[in-house]
Amino acid sequence: MDGLPEAIFLYRRSHHLHMTLESPSSLPLETRIQMHEPAIAAAIEFFFEQCATE
């Protein structure tokens, strides 16, 4: 990956939509998963709403 963080590498190498969701690694995994679930659901909903308007 040319020594780049994954998000930057993907951004530079692709024309596709990419998202990097992060949560504090100091929290328990279950808590982190609970944080990600609504964020991912909202992102997917937003994506499909945008596709529907095009």
C-alpha positions, 0 to 999 in steps of 0.5 A: 500500500505504498506505506499509506493508511488504508483509507488514503490508499483506497481513495487514491487507487479507486473511483469507488465510494469508500468509507472508513468507520473507526471507534476507540480501540480502548472500548470493549468490542461489543460497545464498538460494534454497537457504535458502528451498527447505526452508523453503517445503517445510516450510511447505507440509507443515505447512499440508496437515497442518493441513488434514487434521486439520480 
